[in-house]
Amino acid sequence: MSINYTWKISSMECYPTVDSKTNVVFMLHWRLEGSETVDDKTYYGSVYSAQNLTLDPEATFVAYEDLTEEQVVGWLKDALGEDTVSQYEQSITNQIENQKNPPVVSPPLPWQPVMNSQV
């Protein structure tokens, strides 16, 4: 099986105007979710944060109302860098692996009787 990663933008903060451009995005609030289904059971993990964007006067400006989530996720990944993107995805992988194979368990105390649910 493999983990399905989904990057989501939950909100964006903008400067009202910059050099005659309106609603110039400078901050992204994001969430990375992952899921994996094994033997009809689905495991989930998530990470969330915020990321500042560097305003590049040479970059092509896209009007706020024309932005797509795919495009903004691209900006986010570029701002984070490949290594950080990989670290966040690895964090999701670790969360899911810990659900599938818990590193710590709490079995019942050996001196307490096990309740039998048969009637």
Biopython code that builds the backbone (N, CA, C, O; Angstrom):
import numpy as np
from Bio.PDB.StructureBuilder import StructureBuilder

atoms = [
    (1, "MET", "N", (0.839, -1.179, 0.000)),
    (1, "MET", "CA", (0.000, 0.000, 0.000)),
    (1, "MET", "C", (0.890, 1.250, 0.000)),
    (1, "MET", "O", (2.083, 1.185, 0.299)),
    (2, "SER", "N", (0.291, 2.361, -0.335)),
    (2, "SER", "CA", (1.044, 3.610, -0.303)),
    (2, "SER", "C", (0.178, 4.705, 0.306)),
    (2, "SER", "O", (-1.051, 4.643, 0.289)),
    (3, "ILE", "N", (0.847, 5.687, 0.832)),
    (3, "ILE", "CA", (0.163, 6.786, 1.486)),
    (3, "ILE", "C", (-0.234, 7.834, 0.451)),
    (3, "ILE", "O", (0.559, 8.188, -0.422)),
    (4, "ASN", "N", (-1.445, 8.317, 0.554)),
    (4, "ASN", "CA", (-1.950, 9.375, -0.294)),
    (4, "ASN", "C", (-1.806, 10.693, 0.464)),
    (4, "ASN", "O", (-2.434, 10.878, 1.506)),
    (5, "TYR", "N", (-0.982, 11.611, -0.050)),
    (5, "TYR", "CA", (-0.749, 12.910, 0.593)),
    (5, "TYR", "C", (-1.606, 13.969, -0.096)),
    (5, "TYR", "O", (-1.699, 14.001, -1.323)),
    (6, "THR", "N", (-2.232, 14.836, 0.704)),
    (6, "THR", "CA", (-3.044, 15.922, 0.169)),
    (6, "THR", "C", (-2.640, 17.223, 0.851)),
    (6, "THR", "O", (-2.764, 17.365, 2.067)),
    (7, "TRP", "N", (-2.158, 18.166, 0.055)),
    (7, "TRP", "CA", (-1.806, 19.501, 0.553)),
    (7, "TRP", "C", (-3.017, 20.393, 0.384)),
    (7, "TRP", "O", (-3.628, 20.421, -0.685)),
    (8, "LYS", "N", (-3.371, 21.131, 1.446)),
    (8, "LYS", "CA", (-4.529, 22.020, 1.411)),
    (8, "LYS", "C", (-4.138, 23.400, 1.935)),
    (8, "LYS", "O", (-3.356, 23.523, 2.878)),
    (9, "ILE", "N", (-4.686, 24.414, 1.319)),
    (9, "ILE", "CA", (-4.513, 25.788, 1.797)),
    (9, "ILE", "C", (-5.791, 26.148, 2.546)),
    (9, "ILE", "O", (-6.881, 26.118, 1.976)),
    (10, "SER", "N", (-5.651, 26.490, 3.839)),
    (10, "SER", "CA", (-6.840, 26.809, 4.633)),
    (10, "SER", "C", (-7.157, 28.302, 4.632)),
    (10, "SER", "O", (-8.321, 28.686, 4.747)),
    (11, "SER", "N", (-6.134, 29.147, 4.502)),
    (11, "SER", "CA", (-6.374, 30.584, 4.371)),
    (11, "SER", "C", (-5.107, 31.266, 3.874)),
    (11, "SER", "O", (-4.013, 30.704, 3.933)),
    (12, "MET", "N", (-5.277, 32.479, 3.389)),
    (12, "MET", "CA", (-4.151, 33.271, 2.904)),
    (12, "MET", "C", (-4.281, 34.678, 3.469)),
    (12, "MET", "O", (-5.385, 35.209, 3.585)),
    (13, "GLU", "N", (-3.154, 35.275, 3.817)),
    (13, "GLU", "CA", (-3.132, 36.666, 4.251)),
    (13, "GLU", "C", (-2.515, 37.494, 3.137)),
    (13, "GLU", "O", (-1.574, 37.068, 2.468)),
    (14, "CYS", "N", (-3.066, 38.687, 2.952)),
    (14, "CYS", "CA", (-2.656, 39.536, 1.839)),
    (14, "CYS", "C", (-2.368, 40.948, 2.320)),
    (14, "CYS", "O", (-2.922, 41.415, 3.315)),
    (15, "TYR", "N", (-1.475, 41.620, 1.575)),
    (15, "TYR", "CA", (-1.343, 43.064, 1.697)),
    (15, "TYR", "C", (-2.450, 43.653, 0.825)),
    (15, "TYR", "O", (-2.656, 43.185, -0.295)),
    (16, "PRO", "N", (-3.168, 44.666, 1.310)),
    (16, "PRO", "CA", (-4.253, 45.238, 0.499)),
    (16, "PRO", "C", (-3.765, 45.766, -0.848)),
    (16, "PRO", "O", (-4.403, 45.543, -1.877)),
    (17, "THR", "N", (-2.614, 46.479, -0.835)),
    (17, "THR", "CA", (-2.046, 46.964, -2.093)),
    (17, "THR", "C", (-0.526, 46.958, -2.012)),
    (17, "THR", "O", (0.064, 47.267, -0.977)),
    (18, "VAL", "N", (0.085, 46.599, -3.128)),
    (18, "VAL", "CA", (1.543, 46.653, -3.285)),
    (18, "VAL", "C", (1.793, 47.057, -4.727)),
    (18, "VAL", "O", (1.434, 46.329, -5.653)),
    (19, "ASP", "N", (2.405, 48.212, -4.918)),
    (19, "ASP", "CA", (2.725, 48.690, -6.269)),
    (19, "ASP", "C", (1.531, 48.588, -7.219)),
    (19, "ASP", "O", (1.660, 48.047, -8.318)),
    (20, "SER", "N", (0.410, 49.085, -6.820)),
    (20, "SER", "CA", (-0.833, 49.125, -7.587)),
    (20, "SER", "C", (-1.494, 47.752, -7.785)),
    (20, "SER", "O", (-2.486, 47.641, -8.506)),
    (21, "LYS", "N", (-0.961, 46.737, -7.163)),
    (21, "LYS", "CA", (-1.586, 45.414, -7.206)),
    (21, "LYS", "C", (-2.400, 45.251, -5.926)),
    (21, "LYS", "O", (-1.998, 45.728, -4.865)),
    (22, "THR", "N", (-3.544, 44.576, -6.027)),
    (22, "THR", "CA", (-4.394, 44.404, -4.845)),
    (22, "THR", "C", (-4.370, 42.957, -4.358)),
    (22, "THR", "O", (-4.164, 42.018, -5.128)),
    (23, "ASN", "N", (-4.589, 42.815, -3.050)),
    (23, "ASN", "CA", (-4.626, 41.500, -2.404)),
    (23, "ASN", "C", (-3.409, 40.649, -2.767)),
    (23, "ASN", "O", (-3.534, 39.584, -3.372)),
    (24, "VAL", "N", (-2.248, 41.134, -2.391)),
    (24, "VAL", "CA", (-0.989, 40.452, -2.679)),
    (24, "VAL", "C", (-0.703, 39.468, -1.537)),
    (24, "VAL", "O", (-0.485, 39.870, -0.394)),
    (25, "VAL", "N", (-0.709, 38.188, -1.868)),
    (25, "VAL", "CA", (-0.553, 37.126, -0.865)),
    (25, "VAL", "C", (0.867, 37.134, -0.306)),
    (25, "VAL", "O", (1.843, 37.182, -1.054)),
    (26, "PHE", "N", (0.965, 37.085, 1.032)),
    (26, "PHE", "CA", (2.280, 36.999, 1.663)),
    (26, "PHE", "C", (2.361, 35.895, 2.720)),
    (26, "PHE", "O", (3.454, 35.566, 3.179)),
    (27, "MET", "N", (1.226, 35.324, 3.109)),
    (27, "MET", "CA", (1.233, 34.278, 4.135)),
    (27, "MET", "C", (0.217, 33.204, 3.766)),
    (27, "MET", "O", (-0.925, 33.494, 3.408)),
    (28, "LEU", "N", (0.670, 31.942, 3.866)),
    (28, "LEU", "CA", (-0.201, 30.803, 3.589)),
    (28, "LEU", "C", (-0.379, 29.996, 4.869)),
    (28, "LEU", "O", (0.595, 29.695, 5.558)),
    (29, "HIS", "N", (-1.599, 29.654, 5.180)),
    (29, "HIS", "CA", (-1.900, 28.729, 6.272)),
    (29, "HIS", "C", (-2.289, 27.425, 5.588)),
    (29, "HIS", "O", (-3.187, 27.398, 4.746)),
    (30, "TRP", "N", (-1.613, 26.356, 5.955)),
    (30, "TRP", "CA", (-1.757, 25.126, 5.199)),
    (30, "TRP", "C", (-1.876, 23.908, 6.103)),
    (30, "TRP", "O", (-1.602, 23.961, 7.302)),
    (31, "ARG", "N", (-2.292, 22.815, 5.487)),
    (31, "ARG", "CA", (-2.425, 21.527, 6.171)),
    (31, "ARG", "C", (-2.017, 20.438, 5.176)),
    (31, "ARG", "O", (-2.399, 20.466, 4.006)),
    (32, "LEU", "N", (-1.243, 19.494, 5.667)),
    (32, "LEU", "CA", (-0.893, 18.308, 4.888)),
    (32, "LEU", "C", (-1.565, 17.131, 5.555)),
    (32, "LEU", "O", (-1.370, 16.890, 6.746)),
    (33, "GLU", "N", (-2.359, 16.395, 4.791)),
    (33, "GLU", "CA", (-3.045, 15.216, 5.312)),
    (33, "GLU", "C", (-2.570, 14.000, 4.534)),
    (33, "GLU", "O", (-2.258, 14.080, 3.345)),
    (34, "GLY", "N", (-2.522, 12.878, 5.231)),
    (34, "GLY", "CA", (-2.146, 11.638, 4.581)),
    (34, "GLY", "C", (-3.047, 10.528, 5.057)),
    (34, "GLY", "O", (-3.539, 10.544, 6.185)),
    (35, "SER", "N", (-3.257, 9.563, 4.186)),
    (35, "SER", "CA", (-4.061, 8.397, 4.566)),
    (35, "SER", "C", (-3.539, 7.168, 3.834)),
    (35, "SER", "O", (-2.981, 7.244, 2.740)),
    (36, "GLU", "N", (-3.748, 6.043, 4.487)),
    (36, "GLU", "CA", (-3.368, 4.758, 3.891)),
    (36, "GLU", "C", (-4.372, 3.726, 4.358)),
    (36, "GLU", "O", (-4.686, 3.646, 5.546)),
    (37, "THR", "N", (-4.880, 2.927, 3.415)),
    (37, "THR", "CA", (-5.821, 1.866, 3.754)),
    (37, "THR", "C", (-5.108, 0.531, 3.632)),
    (37, "THR", "O", (-4.517, 0.202, 2.603)),
    (38, "VAL", "N", (-5.186, -0.230, 4.726)),
    (38, "VAL", "CA", (-4.578, -1.559, 4.781)),
    (38, "VAL", "C", (-5.625, -2.506, 5.354)),
    (38, "VAL", "O", (-6.154, -2.263, 6.439)),
    (39, "ASP", "N", (-5.927, -3.579, 4.636)),
    (39, "ASP", "CA", (-6.898, -4.574, 5.099)),
    (39, "ASP", "C", (-8.205, -3.928, 5.549)),
    (39, "ASP", "O", (-8.703, -4.224, 6.635)),
    (40, "ASP", "N", (-8.752, -3.060, 4.733)),
    (40, "ASP", "CA", (-10.027, -2.383, 4.984)),
    (40, "ASP", "C", (-10.026, -1.452, 6.187)),
    (40, "ASP", "O", (-11.095, -1.058, 6.652)),
    (41, "LYS", "N", (-8.871, -1.093, 6.696)),
    (41, "LYS", "CA", (-8.766, -0.128, 7.789)),
    (41, "LYS", "C", (-7.936, 1.046, 7.278)),
    (41, "LYS", "O", (-6.868, 0.853, 6.696)),
    (42, "THR", "N", (-8.437, 2.272, 7.500)),
    (42, "THR", "CA", (-7.737, 3.458, 7.019)),
    (42, "THR", "C", (-7.072, 4.176, 8.182)),
    (42, "THR", "O", (-7.676, 4.390, 9.233)),
    (43, "TYR", "N", (-5.815, 4.541, 7.969)),
    (43, "TYR", "CA", (-5.006, 5.252, 8.959)),
    (43, "TYR", "C", (-4.762, 6.667, 8.430)),
    (43, "TYR", "O", (-4.608, 6.878, 7.227)),
    (44, "TYR", "N", (-4.729, 7.637, 9.363)),
    (44, "TYR", "CA", (-4.599, 9.042, 8.980)),
    (44, "TYR", "C", (-3.472, 9.722, 9.745)),
    (44, "TYR", "O", (-3.129, 9.332, 10.861)),
    (45, "GLY", "N", (-2.903, 10.750, 9.116)),
    (45, "GLY", "CA", (-1.937, 11.616, 9.774)),
    (45, "GLY", "C", (-2.094, 13.022, 9.215)),
    (45, "GLY", "O", (-2.608, 13.203, 8.112)),
    (46, "SER", "N", (-1.649, 14.018, 9.980)),
    (46, "SER", "CA", (-1.728, 15.389, 9.478)),
    (46, "SER", "C", (-0.679, 16.270, 10.133)),
    (46, "SER", "O", (-0.208, 16.004, 11.238)),
    (47, "VAL", "N", (-0.333, 17.322, 9.418)),
    (47, "VAL", "CA", (0.595, 18.346, 9.871)),
    (47, "VAL", "C", (0.025, 19.670, 9.369)),
    (47, "VAL", "O", (-0.530, 19.732, 8.272)),
    (48, "TYR", "N", (0.159, 20.714, 10.160)),
    (48, "TYR", "CA", (-0.306, 22.017, 9.694)),
    (48, "TYR", "C", (0.643, 23.098, 10.181)),
    (48, "TYR", "O", (1.339, 22.939, 11.184)),
    (49, "SER", "N", (0.653, 24.203, 9.444)),
    (49, "SER", "CA", (1.520, 25.319, 9.806)),
    (49, "SER", "C", (1.169, 26.519, 8.938)),
    (49, "SER", "O", (0.145, 26.542, 8.254)),
    (50, "ALA", "N", (2.043, 27.507, 8.985)),
    (50, "ALA", "CA", (1.911, 28.699, 8.143)),
    (50, "ALA", "C", (3.271, 28.975, 7.518)),
    (50, "ALA", "O", (4.307, 28.624, 8.082)),
    (51, "GLN", "N", (3.258, 29.596, 6.364)),
    (51, "GLN", "CA", (4.496, 29.868, 5.649)),
    (51, "GLN", "C", (4.442, 31.261, 5.031)),
    (51, "GLN", "O", (3.502, 31.598, 4.310)),
    (52, "ASN", "N", (5.464, 32.065, 5.322)),
    (52, "ASN", "CA", (5.617, 33.363, 4.669)),
    (52, "ASN", "C", (6.082, 33.160, 3.238)),
    (52, "ASN", "O", (6.835, 32.230, 2.948)),
    (53, "LEU", "N", (5.638, 34.022, 2.355)),
    (53, "LEU", "CA", (6.115, 34.030, 0.978)),
    (53, "LEU", "C", (6.973, 35.270, 0.779)),
    (53, "LEU", "O", (6.685, 36.334, 1.327)),
    (54, "THR", "N", (8.013, 35.124, 0.002)),
    (54, "THR", "CA", (8.857, 36.256, -0.360)),
    (54, "THR", "C", (8.255, 36.921, -1.586)),
    (54, "THR", "O", (8.011, 36.265, -2.599)),
    (55, "LEU", "N", (8.019, 38.200, -1.495)),
    (55, "LEU", "CA", (7.468, 38.921, -2.637)),
    (55, "LEU", "C", (8.561, 39.141, -3.677)),
    (55, "LEU", "O", (9.585, 39.765, -3.396)),
    (56, "ASP", "N", (8.334, 38.628, -4.869)),
    (56, "ASP", "CA", (9.295, 38.740, -5.955)),
    (56, "ASP", "C", (8.751, 39.726, -6.984)),
    (56, "ASP", "O", (7.802, 39.408, -7.700)),
    (57, "PRO", "N", (9.340, 40.919, -7.067)),
    (57, "PRO", "CA", (8.819, 41.914, -8.016)),
    (57, "PRO", "C", (8.954, 41.478, -9.470)),
    (57, "PRO", "O", (8.275, 42.023, -10.341)),
    (58, "GLU", "N", (9.813, 40.508, -9.746)),
    (58, "GLU", "CA", (10.010, 40.026, -11.118)),
    (58, "GLU", "C", (9.000, 38.934, -11.498)),
    (58, "GLU", "O", (8.833, 38.629, -12.678)),
    (59, "ALA", "N", (8.335, 38.354, -10.512)),
    (59, "ALA", "CA", (7.403, 37.259, -10.787)),
    (59, "ALA", "C", (6.133, 37.794, -11.443)),
    (59, "ALA", "O", (5.727, 38.932, -11.206)),
    (60, "THR", "N", (5.528, 36.971, -12.252)),
    (60, "THR", "CA", (4.266, 37.337, -12.883)),
    (60, "THR", "C", (3.182, 37.388, -11.814)),
    (60, "THR", "O", (2.997, 36.425, -11.070)),
    (61, "PHE", "N", (2.477, 38.484, -11.736)),
    (61, "PHE", "CA", (1.425, 38.643, -10.733)),
    (61, "PHE", "C", (0.141, 37.994, -11.230)),
    (61, "PHE", "O", (-0.270, 38.177, -12.376)),
    (62, "VAL", "N", (-0.481, 37.231, -10.338)),
    (62, "VAL", "CA", (-1.777, 36.628, -10.638)),
    (62, "VAL", "C", (-2.787, 37.260, -9.690)),
    (62, "VAL", "O", (-2.593, 37.258, -8.475)),
    (63, "ALA", "N", (-3.853, 37.794, -10.243)),
    (63, "ALA", "CA", (-4.887, 38.424, -9.426)),
    (63, "ALA", "C", (-5.459, 37.411, -8.442)),
    (63, "ALA", "O", (-5.626, 36.235, -8.769)),
    (64, "TYR", "N", (-5.752, 37.876, -7.249)),
    (64, "TYR", "CA", (-6.240, 37.012, -6.177)),
    (64, "TYR", "C", (-7.402, 36.134, -6.638)),
    (64, "TYR", "O", (-7.418, 34.932, -6.372)),
    (65, "GLU", "N", (-8.360, 36.727, -7.318)),
    (65, "GLU", "CA", (-9.549, 35.974, -7.740)),
    (65, "GLU", "C", (-9.242, 34.933, -8.809)),
    (65, "GLU", "O", (-10.085, 34.081, -9.090)),
    (66, "ASP", "N", (-8.063, 34.980, -9.406)),
    (66, "ASP", "CA", (-7.681, 34.012, -10.432)),
    (66, "ASP", "C", (-6.781, 32.898, -9.909)),
    (66, "ASP", "O", (-6.422, 31.991, -10.659)),
    (67, "LEU", "N", (-6.416, 32.959, -8.632)),
    (67, "LEU", "CA", (-5.546, 31.929, -8.052)),
    (67, "LEU", "C", (-6.278, 30.592, -7.950)),
    (67, "LEU", "O", (-7.488, 30.542, -7.730)),
    (68, "THR", "N", (-5.516, 29.515, -8.116)),
    (68, "THR", "CA", (-6.052, 28.168, -7.896)),
    (68, "THR", "C", (-5.298, 27.544, -6.723)),
    (68, "THR", "O", (-4.164, 27.921, -6.426)),
    (69, "GLU", "N", (-5.939, 26.593, -6.071)),
    (69, "GLU", "CA", (-5.265, 25.939, -4.946)),
    (69, "GLU", "C", (-4.003, 25.217, -5.420)),
    (69, "GLU", "O", (-2.988, 25.222, -4.724)),
    (70, "GLU", "N", (-4.063, 24.609, -6.579)),
    (70, "GLU", "CA", (-2.889, 23.916, -7.133)),
    (70, "GLU", "C", (-1.710, 24.875, -7.287)),
    (70, "GLU", "O", (-0.577, 24.538, -6.944)),
    (71, "GLN", "N", (-1.982, 26.059, -7.800)),
    (71, "GLN", "CA", (-0.929, 27.059, -7.987)),
    (71, "GLN", "C", (-0.350, 27.495, -6.645)),
    (71, "GLN", "O", (0.868, 27.594, -6.496)),
    (72, "VAL", "N", (-1.214, 27.755, -5.671)),
    (72, "VAL", "CA", (-0.753, 28.232, -4.372)),
    (72, "VAL", "C", (-0.005, 27.131, -3.624)),
    (72, "VAL", "O", (0.967, 27.416, -2.925)),
    (73, "VAL", "N", (-0.439, 25.884, -3.759)),
    (73, "VAL", "CA", (0.310, 24.769, -3.163)),
    (73, "VAL", "C", (1.704, 24.703, -3.790)),
    (73, "VAL", "O", (2.675, 24.391, -3.100)),
    (74, "GLY", "N", (1.812, 24.991, -5.074)),
    (74, "GLY", "CA", (3.125, 25.059, -5.726)),
    (74, "GLY", "C", (4.003, 26.131, -5.101)),
    (74, "GLY", "O", (5.190, 25.909, -4.860)),
    (75, "TRP", "N", (3.415, 27.298, -4.838)),
    (75, "TRP", "CA", (4.172, 28.363, -4.152)),
    (75, "TRP", "C", (4.640, 27.878, -2.785)),
    (75, "TRP", "O", (5.785, 28.099, -2.390)),
    (76, "LEU", "N", (3.729, 27.211, -2.067)),
    (76, "LEU", "CA", (4.050, 26.713, -0.728)),
    (76, "LEU", "C", (5.223, 25.744, -0.785)),
    (76, "LEU", "O", (6.185, 25.888, -0.031)),
    (77, "LYS", "N", (5.149, 24.767, -1.668)),
    (77, "LYS", "CA", (6.226, 23.777, -1.771)),
    (77, "LYS", "C", (7.543, 24.427, -2.174)),
    (77, "LYS", "O", (8.602, 24.044, -1.679)),
    (78, "ASP", "N", (7.482, 25.414, -3.074)),
    (78, "ASP", "CA", (8.694, 26.134, -3.454)),
    (78, "ASP", "C", (9.276, 26.876, -2.254)),
    (78, "ASP", "O", (10.488, 26.862, -2.039)),
    (79, "ALA", "N", (8.411, 27.522, -1.474)),
    (79, "ALA", "CA", (8.876, 28.283, -0.300)),
    (79, "ALA", "C", (9.456, 27.354, 0.764)),
    (79, "ALA", "O", (10.439, 27.702, 1.419)),
    (80, "LEU", "N", (8.859, 26.182, 0.938)),
    (80, "LEU", "CA", (9.352, 25.224, 1.932)),
    (80, "LEU", "C", (10.661, 24.582, 1.489)),
    (80, "LEU", "O", (11.566, 24.389, 2.301)),
    (81, "GLY", "N", (10.763, 24.254, 0.219)),
    (81, "GLY", "CA", (11.926, 23.545, -0.312)),
    (81, "GLY", "C", (11.701, 22.041, -0.270)),
    (81, "GLY", "O", (10.941, 21.537, 0.557)),
    (82, "GLU", "N", (12.367, 21.337, -1.164)),
    (82, "GLU", "CA", (12.184, 19.890, -1.302)),
    (82, "GLU", "C", (12.463, 19.126, -0.016)),
    (82, "GLU", "O", (11.713, 18.215, 0.335)),
    (83, "ASP", "N", (13.536, 19.485, 0.694)),
    (83, "ASP", "CA", (13.886, 18.767, 1.921)),
    (83, "ASP", "C", (12.796, 18.892, 2.980)),
    (83, "ASP", "O", (12.450, 17.908, 3.635)),
    (84, "THR", "N", (12.259, 20.084, 3.149)),
    (84, "THR", "CA", (11.222, 20.297, 4.155)),
    (84, "THR", "C", (9.925, 19.603, 3.758)),
    (84, "THR", "O", (9.248, 19.026, 4.609)),
    (85, "VAL", "N", (9.574, 19.651, 2.488)),
    (85, "VAL", "CA", (8.386, 18.934, 2.003)),
    (85, "VAL", "C", (8.545, 17.447, 2.320)),
    (85, "VAL", "O", (7.610, 16.816, 2.813)),
    (86, "SER", "N", (9.709, 16.892, 2.045)),
    (86, "SER", "CA", (9.970, 15.471, 2.334)),
    (86, "SER", "C", (9.878, 15.182, 3.830)),
    (86, "SER", "O", (9.364, 14.137, 4.230)),
    (87, "GLN", "N", (10.372, 16.102, 4.659)),
    (87, "GLN", "CA", (10.303, 15.911, 6.115)),
    (87, "GLN", "C", (8.855, 15.895, 6.595)),
    (87, "GLN", "O", (8.498, 15.073, 7.439)),
    (88, "TYR", "N", (8.015, 16.791, 6.072)),
    (88, "TYR", "CA", (6.608, 16.793, 6.460)),
    (88, "TYR", "C", (5.912, 15.507, 6.012)),
    (88, "TYR", "O", (5.128, 14.932, 6.767)),
    (89, "GLU", "N", (6.191, 15.061, 4.809)),
    (89, "GLU", "CA", (5.588, 13.819, 4.337)),
    (89, "GLU", "C", (6.083, 12.635, 5.162)),
    (89, "GLU", "O", (5.317, 11.710, 5.431)),
    (90, "GLN", "N", (7.354, 12.653, 5.567)),
    (90, "GLN", "CA", (7.880, 11.592, 6.432)),
    (90, "GLN", "C", (7.194, 11.616, 7.797)),
    (90, "GLN", "O", (6.966, 10.561, 8.390)),
    (91, "SER", "N", (6.868, 12.786, 8.295)),
    (91, "SER", "CA", (6.141, 12.907, 9.559)),
    (91, "SER", "C", (4.782, 12.209, 9.462)),
    (91, "SER", "O", (4.365, 11.517, 10.390)),
    (92, "ILE", "N", (4.100, 12.397, 8.337)),
    (92, "ILE", "CA", (2.814, 11.725, 8.113)),
    (92, "ILE", "C", (3.029, 10.211, 8.066)),
    (92, "ILE", "O", (2.275, 9.452, 8.675)),
    (93, "THR", "N", (4.051, 9.782, 7.345)),
    (93, "THR", "CA", (4.366, 8.358, 7.258)),
    (93, "THR", "C", (4.602, 7.783, 8.651)),
    (93, "THR", "O", (4.099, 6.706, 8.969)),
    (94, "ASN", "N", (5.357, 8.485, 9.474)),
    (94, "ASN", "CA", (5.636, 8.012, 10.837)),
    (94, "ASN", "C", (4.362, 7.928, 11.671)),
    (94, "ASN", "O", (4.171, 6.970, 12.420)),
    (95, "GLN", "N", (3.488, 8.931, 11.544)),
    (95, "GLN", "CA", (2.227, 8.897, 12.286)),
    (95, "GLN", "C", (1.408, 7.662, 11.913)),
    (95, "GLN", "O", (0.861, 6.981, 12.781)),
    (96, "ILE", "N", (1.332, 7.386, 10.626)),
    (96, "ILE", "CA", (0.549, 6.241, 10.157)),
    (96, "ILE", "C", (1.200, 4.932, 10.596)),
    (96, "ILE", "O", (0.509, 4.018, 11.047)),
    (97, "GLU", "N", (2.513, 4.836, 10.467)),
    (97, "GLU", "CA", (3.209, 3.615, 10.908)),
    (97, "GLU", "C", (3.009, 3.367, 12.404)),
    (97, "GLU", "O", (2.868, 2.220, 12.828)),
    (98, "ASN", "N", (2.996, 4.434, 13.203)),
    (98, "ASN", "CA", (2.783, 4.287, 14.646)),
    (98, "ASN", "C", (1.362, 3.845, 14.976)),
    (98, "ASN", "O", (1.129, 3.223, 16.013)),
    (99, "GLN", "N", (0.415, 4.162, 14.100)),
    (99, "GLN", "CA", (-0.948, 3.666, 14.294)),
    (99, "GLN", "C", (-1.035, 2.186, 13.928)),
    (99, "GLN", "O", (-1.701, 1.406, 14.609)),
    (100, "LYS", "N", (-0.353, 1.808, 12.844)),
    (100, "LYS", "CA", (-0.376, 0.410, 12.404)),
    (100, "LYS", "C", (0.416, -0.492, 13.346)),
    (100, "LYS", "O", (0.018, -1.628, 13.605)),
    (101, "ASN", "N", (1.522, 0.007, 13.849)),
    (101, "ASN", "CA", (2.416, -0.757, 14.729)),
    (101, "ASN", "C", (2.788, 0.126, 15.918)),
    (101, "ASN", "O", (3.870, 0.712, 15.937)),
    (102, "PRO", "N", (1.900, 0.229, 16.912)),
    (102, "PRO", "CA", (2.151, 1.146, 18.029)),
    (102, "PRO", "C", (3.484, 0.858, 18.723)),
    (102, "PRO", "O", (3.789, -0.293, 19.035)),
    (103, "PRO", "N", (4.282, 1.917, 18.964)),
    (103, "PRO", "CA", (5.559, 1.728, 19.649)),
    (103, "PRO", "C", (5.371, 1.493, 21.151)),
    (103, "PRO", "O", (6.281, 1.021, 21.833)),
    (104, "VAL", "N", (4.183, 1.828, 21.655)),
    (104, "VAL", "CA", (3.864, 1.643, 23.069)),
    (104, "VAL", "C", (2.449, 1.084, 23.148)),
    (104, "VAL", "O", (1.552, 1.548, 22.443)),
    (105, "VAL", "N", (2.251, 0.088, 24.005)),
    (105, "VAL", "CA", (0.924, -0.479, 24.204)),
    (105, "VAL", "C", (0.608, -0.511, 25.692)),
    (105, "VAL", "O", (1.510, -0.422, 26.525)),
    (106, "SER", "N", (-0.662, -0.637, 26.023)),
    (106, "SER", "CA", (-1.104, -0.722, 27.420)),
    (106, "SER", "C", (-1.989, -1.953, 27.594)),
    (106, "SER", "O", (-3.214, -1.839, 27.616)),
    (107, "PRO", "N", (-1.372, -3.129, 27.716)),
    (107, "PRO", "CA", (-2.180, -4.331, 27.910)),
    (107, "PRO", "C", (-2.816, -4.316, 29.297)),
    (107, "PRO", "O", (-2.383, -3.564, 30.170)),
    (108, "PRO", "N", (-3.841, -5.144, 29.504)),
    (108, "PRO", "CA", (-4.458, -5.198, 30.823)),
    (108, "PRO", "C", (-3.455, -5.705, 31.861)),
    (108, "PRO", "O", (-2.522, -6.439, 31.534)),
    (109, "LEU", "N", (-3.659, -5.309, 33.087)),
    (109, "LEU", "CA", (-2.777, -5.761, 34.169)),
    (109, "LEU", "C", (-2.901, -7.272, 34.321)),
    (109, "LEU", "O", (-4.012, -7.802, 34.302)),
    (110, "PRO", "N", (-1.782, -7.972, 34.471)),
    (110, "PRO", "CA", (-1.827, -9.437, 34.494)),
    (110, "PRO", "C", (-2.553, -10.008, 35.718)),
    (110, "PRO", "O", (-2.996, -11.156, 35.668)),
    (111, "TRP", "N", (-2.690, -9.268, 36.792)),
    (111, "TRP", "CA", (-3.327, -9.796, 37.993)),
    (111, "TRP", "C", (-4.822, -9.498, 38.057)),
    (111, "TRP", "O", (-5.502, -9.914, 38.995)),
    (112, "GLN", "N", (-5.339, -8.765, 37.041)),
    (112, "GLN", "CA", (-6.771, -8.505, 37.015)),
    (112, "GLN", "C", (-7.436, -9.509, 36.094)),
    (112, "GLN", "O", (-6.924, -9.803, 35.014)),
    (113, "PRO", "N", (-8.582, -10.040, 36.522)),
    (113, "PRO", "CA", (-9.251, -11.031, 35.669)),
    (113, "PRO", "C", (-9.742, -10.381, 34.370)),
    (113, "PRO", "O", (-10.133, -9.215, 34.335)),
    (114, "VAL", "N", (-9.705, -11.169, 33.335)),
    (114, "VAL", "CA", (-10.212, -10.716, 32.035)),
    (114, "VAL", "C", (-11.703, -10.969, 32.032)),
    (114, "VAL", "O", (-12.158, -12.077, 32.317)),
    (115, "MET", "N", (-12.453, -9.944, 31.711)),
    (115, "MET", "CA", (-13.915, -10.058, 31.691)),
    (115, "MET", "C", (-14.319, -10.813, 30.438)),
    (115, "MET", "O", (-13.903, -10.464, 29.333)),
    (116, "ASN", "N", (-15.109, -11.822, 30.606)),
    (116, "ASN", "CA", (-15.629, -12.607, 29.488)),
    (116, "ASN", "C", (-16.999, -12.063, 29.152)),
    (116, "ASN", "O", (-17.870, -11.997, 30.020)),
    (117, "SER", "N", (-17.202, -11.673, 27.913)),
    (117, "SER", "CA", (-18.450, -11.044, 27.529)),
    (117, "SER", "C", (-19.517, -12.044, 27.082)),
    (117, "SER", "O", (-20.553, -11.639, 26.555)),
    (118, "GLN", "N", (-19.286, -13.320, 27.280)),
    (118, "GLN", "CA", (-20.300, -14.312, 26.888)),
    (118, "GLN", "C", (-21.426, -14.340, 27.913)),
    (118, "GLN", "O", (-21.197, -14.179, 29.112)),
    (119, "VAL", "N", (-22.634, -14.547, 27.426)),
    (119, "VAL", "CA", (-23.815, -14.584, 28.308)),
    (119, "VAL", "C", (-24.277, -16.002, 28.467)),
    (119, "VAL", "O", (-25.256, -16.257, 29.168)),
]
sb = StructureBuilder()
sb.init_structure("model")
sb.init_model(0)
sb.init_chain("A")
sb.init_seg("    ")
for serial, (resi, resn, name, xyz) in enumerate(atoms, 1):
    if name == "N":
        sb.init_residue(resn, " ", resi, " ")
    sb.init_atom(name, np.array(xyz, "f"), 0.0, 1.0, " ", f" {name:<3s}", serial, name[0])
structure = sb.get_structure()
